[in-house]
Amino acid sequence: MNSLFERLLSTPEVMESLSDRHFVQAMLRFEAALARAQASVGLIPQAAAQSIVGTCKVELFDVLKLVREAGSARCAVIPLVKSLRETVGLFNPEAERYVHFACGEQDLADTALALITRDALDLIKTDLDRVVTTLLKLAAAHADDPMLARAALQPASVTTFGLKCAQWSAPLQRAQQRLRMATDNALSVQLGGRVGTQAEMQGKGPLVTAMVATELKLKAPAMPWLTQRDEWVALGCELALMVGSLSKIAGDMALMAQFEVDELAANVDATQVVLAAGQRVPQQMATLLGSLAQEHEGGLGSWQAALTEWPALLMSTHGAMRAMAQALAKLQVHPLRMRSHLEACRAGAATREEAAWFAPSLAQHAAEMTQRHLQTALAPQPDVLAA
């Protein structure tokens, strides 16, 4: 997760949130919460739970060794569970057998992944808010600045740069609302998916799940979602849609910043990061969609493929969002150049009717549309989740 190649298109913050150490720490948080909950309902002794909780500290474990062993075991969690049992047994041999009690490897991995995903999403949402805020400010500042609208890369008619910014912002504003809902639906505790765990829970599985969810501030699902990955993949789709929307903006900015166009002065390095993410994310999303097809109550390879692509999707998304936020913060707009292109098209028109297509006065309609969008965007929004 921390390779030189990933750093080219991501950010240090999101890579840290998805680091091996952070994932191990998330697994230990889950194991501690599980032990506390099981002890509370009488499934394991309180003394055993205290020993387990006291040992669930990431500084007690050799993370690099666990990563190497995970590669050999072809499983991200088996070495951690083995090491946790051994460490607990050193201090309380009687508690060793209660480590990871009534819990499957995928329960541990999925819940830990939900925890580190939440941290990554917080970073994405922060920069998404920055991008939307900047676009709305640009829309307000340039609502009346006329420019060429273009279709098939050719002059089409008249718009304003303010309306262009409003149109850039609109899908991202919708993404803000959908992302909140998708996050709440997807970030759930996974527990009880493995065959036999429900029997070991002695009918107390739902209560234990609810207690773990409360402690970890995750959703308590109606049932294990081991092979029901739709909400998880839907969250991924929202991230992919955002990257697609960012790619549209970056592409427009790059075209407008070309030397011979010069309507904008934009950060080329930032726009190319966004455009690179736009090429990678559809492939990452395709893997997640393919992982929905799992055999019976547990698939072969689908979960592992998705587990590998998920952090890459989060890193691509935040890399693109941060790059766009930085590009917009330093964007220079050249309204006079925009107007000169309009005048050139108008002067070069063959007929009076064609010249009328490029009259700057037509920008009034675009300015009115921009103002309506701003009024809606800046008005208090209803709570989508409550609704």
Salt bridges, closest charged atoms under 4 A:
GLU6 OE2 - ARG280 NH2 3.35
GLU13 OE2 - ARG322 NH1 3.27
GLU31 OE2 - HIS100 ND1 2.58
GLU69 OE2 - LYS65 NZ 2.56
GLU86 OE2 - LYS82 NZ 2.80
ASP110 OD2 - ARG229 NH1 2.86
ASP119 OD2 - HIS22 NE2 3.02
ASP127 OD1 - ARG130 NH1 2.70
ASP127 OD2 - HIS318 NE2 2.76
ASP127 OD2 - ARG322 NE 2.84
ASP145 OD2 - HIS142 ND1 2.66
GLU200 OE1 - ARG194 NH2 3.41
GLU215 OE2 - ARG36 NH2 2.40
GLU238 OE1 - ARG178 NE 2.81
ASP252 OD2 - LYS164 NZ 3.81
ASP252 OD2 - LYS248 NZ 2.61
ASP262 OD1 - HIS334 ND1 3.36
GLU263 OE2 - ARG150 NH2 2.96
GLU263 OE2 - HIS341 ND1 2.78
ASP383 OD1 - ARG180 NH2 3.46
